[in-house]
Amino acid sequence: YTAGRYRAVFDMMAELRPRSVLEIGCAHGLATWLMKDFAETVVGVDIIGSRIALGRHLFPEVELVAADFAEYLAGLGGRRFDLI
């Protein structure tokens, strides 16, 4: 069901082939995990730490960050994403 709802995003990512993706509001990271096949680097960020903790358990192969997205972006030190 979730993958079907993201179909337009996945189709666009397959066409554009971004190198890096940041998903803001990733919750448990399911969509973040699904996006890993379309980019070299995929990061999910969510402000609710318990969601991130569960996502890290379910999807250890993706980077999930418990933080406010504005603070996360401000602290990147020049790191950039091709798609947010």
Salt bridges, closest charged atoms under 4 A:
ASP11 OD2 - ARG7 NE 3.83
ASP37 OD1 - LYS36 NZ 3.36
GLU40 OE1 - ARG19 NH2 3.28
ASP46 OD2 - ARG51 NH1 3.76
GLU63 OE1 - ARG79 NH2 3.85
